[in-house]
Amino acid sequence: MGALVSDVTKALFGLWLILKNQPGADKFFDISVEGFWRSFVAAILVLPANIIITALGILAAGEVSYSVIDGLRDLLIYIINWLFYPLIVISACRYLNAHDKALKYIIPYNWASIPTGYFFAFATVVGRSLEGSSFGAGLLFVAYVVAIFLFFEIARRQLEISRLAAVGVVAFDFLFSIALISALGSIR
């Protein structure tokens, strides 16, 4: 348990350094195959935030018939998104002869889901409780801006690519998630 707390704490501090555009962030991430697999603990740690966001979205949509099958479908989408995006990145990095950068990117990317996921959950809860308030909408907008900036900086710094290429990586990530949700979201 202590090792997990240490990994999470170091990763969150490394993300803070990335967000502040400070040097030395890399030393707070275990950039190894073992560190890669440990970074998937973030999927478990951020799952409650995703459940909150999903539940509030269902309530806001007025859906009454959310079944166990719907929950399993949403969990399947969550798992596939967590597994396939890293595979795509690793494959692309190998194709571009930059396989050494794949883990350097994916590990902080995975850990970044924790603060961004909980910030989105917080913004969603506040937005739902202050329904119709511009503060709630503004907070959600800020959550999007912070998440986009953080993932942009992770892509730019860790993959050592241009700003334009980093925008492309973030856009691909967003479009991949939307396509996955659209494709699997219709399963009933």
N, C-alpha and C positions, 0 to 999 in steps of 0.2 A: 504493500500500500504506500509506503514511504517513497519508493521509486516512482510510482505513478504520480504522486503529488509533486515530486521533484521535476519529473518530465513536463507536467502541465505548467508548473510555475515558471520553469525556464523557457518553455515555448511561448507562454504569454508575454514574458519579458522580451523575448526575441521579436515577437510581433509588434510590441510597443516600439522597439527600436526601428523596425521597418516602417511603421506608421509615421514615426518622427524623422525618417530618412537619416538615421544615425548609422555610422559604421559599426561593425562587430556583431551584427545580429546573428550571423551564421554560427557563431560559437555556442549559441543557446539552443541549437537544434542538433539532435543526433542524426547526422547525415550518413546513414548506413542502411543496409537491408533490414537489420533488426530495428533501427529507428523508424524506418518506413512502416513496418508492421505495427509497431507501438503507436504510431501516429493515428492509426485507425481506432484507437480508444476514444478519440474525439467524436467518432460517430455515435458511440454509446453515451458519452457525456452530453452531447447536444440533442440527443433524441427527445428528452422531455421538453425542450424549447420548441422543437418541431411539432410535438403533440399539442402543445398549447396553441401554437399558430394555426394548426389544422382545425382544432376544436373551435376556436374563435371564428375561423373562416366559415365553418359549417353553421355555427349559430347565426352569424351575420347573413348568410345566404338563406336562412330559414329552413334548411333541410332537416326533416324530421326522421327520415328513413336511412340513417347512416348505419349500415349493418356490419357484422363481423367481416364479411367478404370485402366490404369497402375499406375497412381498417387493414386487412391483410394486403389488399391491392396497394394502399398507400405505403405500407411497410415495404412491400416489394419494390416500389418505385424508389423509395429511400435507399434501400440496399443496392439496387442496380446503379443508381446515381453514384453512390460511394465507391463502387467497385469499377465501373466502366470508365469513368472520367480519368482516373489514374492510368488505366490500361491504354487509353487513347494517347495520353501525354507521353507515357513511356515509349509507345510505338512511334509516335511522331519524333521524339528525341532520338531514337535509334535511327530512324530514316534520315534525319538531318545530321547524323553523326555527332550528336550532342548528348549521348546517353548518360554521360557523367552529370548532366544538369537536371535530369528527370527527378531524381530523389531530392536534390537541392531545392527543387520547386514544390514537389508534391508534399513533402513533409511539413513545411510551414503552411502550405495551402490547407492541408487537413486540419492542423491545429487552429487555423484562423476561423474555422467553422464555429468554435466555441464562443468567442466573444461576439462574433457577428450574429450567430444564432440566438444568443440570449438578448442581445440588443434589439433584434427584430421581435422577439417574444415580448420584451418589455414595451416596445413601441406599440405592438399590437394590442396588448392589454390596456395600455393607457388610451390608445385610440378608441378601443371598444368601450371603455368606461366613460370617456368624454365624447361619445358619439355626436357627430355634428360639429365638434370643436376643431378649430383650425390648429390648435396646439397638437392634438393627436395626429393629424395629417402631417403637420410640420415635423414632428418627431419621427414618423415613419419615413419621411423624405430624407431626414438627416441620417437615419439608419442605412438607407440605400446609398447615399453619398459616401458615408464612411466605409461601407462594405466594398463598394466599387473601387474606391481609392486604395484600400488595403490590398485587395486582390490584384489591382493594377501594379502596385509597388512590389508585391511578391513576385509577380510574373516578370516585371522589368529587372529587378535586382537579381533574383535567383536564376532566371534563365539567361541573364546578361544580354537582353535584347533592347531594341529601340523602344521609345514611347509608343510609336505607332503599332509596332508588333505586339506590345503589351496590351494595347487597346483591343487588338485582334484576338488575343488569348482570352481576355475577359469576355469579349462579345461571344466567342465560341463557347465558353463555359456556360454563359447565360442561355444561348440558343440550344445547346445540348440539353440542358435541364428542361427547357420549355418543350422541346421535341419529345423528350422522354415522358414527361408528364402528359403531353397530348396523346402520345401513342399508347401508353399504358393506362391512362386515366379513364379511357372509355371501356375498360374491362369491367364487366358486371358479373 
